[in-house]
Amino acid sequence: MKLISWNVNGLRACIGKGFLDFVNFIDADVICLQETKLQPHQIELDLPQYHIYWNSADKKGYSGTAVFTKQEPLSVTYDFGEDIHRHEGRVITCEYPDFYLVCCYTPNSQDELRRLSYRMEWEDALRQYLCELDTIKPVVYCGDLNVAHEEIDLKNPKTNHFNPGFSDEERGKMTQLLSSGFLDSFRTLYPDKTDAYSWWSYRAQSRARNVGWRIDYFIVSERLRSRIENADILSEVMGSDHCPVLLELKEEEK
């Protein structure tokens, strides 16, 4: 099973930069999108091979997630937890026979970490949600999680230490999640791989120089470890300031 996650930073803009060509080329079973920045009525897609599910923010042109899936899920739910987490279109959960898929666009802590306190609430509530799902069946949790977990996950860790996405608090929440029965699929296969990034600033030719951050993930339940066939970062794919990330899972052994 081939899964893709991509922060498209505005789906309508990304379509003008080759998004549909990528979708047809990659032929994934599931494609999870973040930062779609639209309401469903604002777009028409000719992708008959996919069931498409949208979760849009109350605020137009902001945030938003989508899941394109060849196999119709057993169930689909939107957002999670308390009402405070249910207005920015950040989470879609699809239930499949042998796992839950959670597509997520994690809130950014913003300049001067002014949204960090909310981010901490979000992280605790989402971890609880994932752990609850994990008691029922394994979880595949993916998306733009807005954190570079370790120093290896960004080009300039020293100068970014207290910046959004690399604060001690945000990194600590990722550590806590990974200590709760989950693993980072990419680092499971490539624990020491450097210069592997999924987001680059538009400034100073950062992408051309590969001055980036790895903030897009496939996190999976520990008991899916043996099913991880491949995890990759498709850095050659353009169209956004993020690139797609990929996970391939072996079929469940009967």
Secondary structure, 3 states (H helix, E strand, C coil): CEEEEEECCCHHHHHCCCHHHHHHHHCCCEEEEECCCCCHHHCCCCCCCCEEEEECCCCCCCCCEEEEECCCCCEEEECCCCHHHCCCCCEEEEECCCCEEEEEECCCCCHHHCCHHHHHHHHHHHHHHHHHHHCCCCEEEEEECCCCCCHHHECCCCCCCCCCCCCHHHHHHHHHHHCCCEEEHHHHHCCCCCCCCCEECCHHHCCCCCCEECCEEEEEEHHHHHHEEEEEECCCCCCCCECCEEEEECCCCC
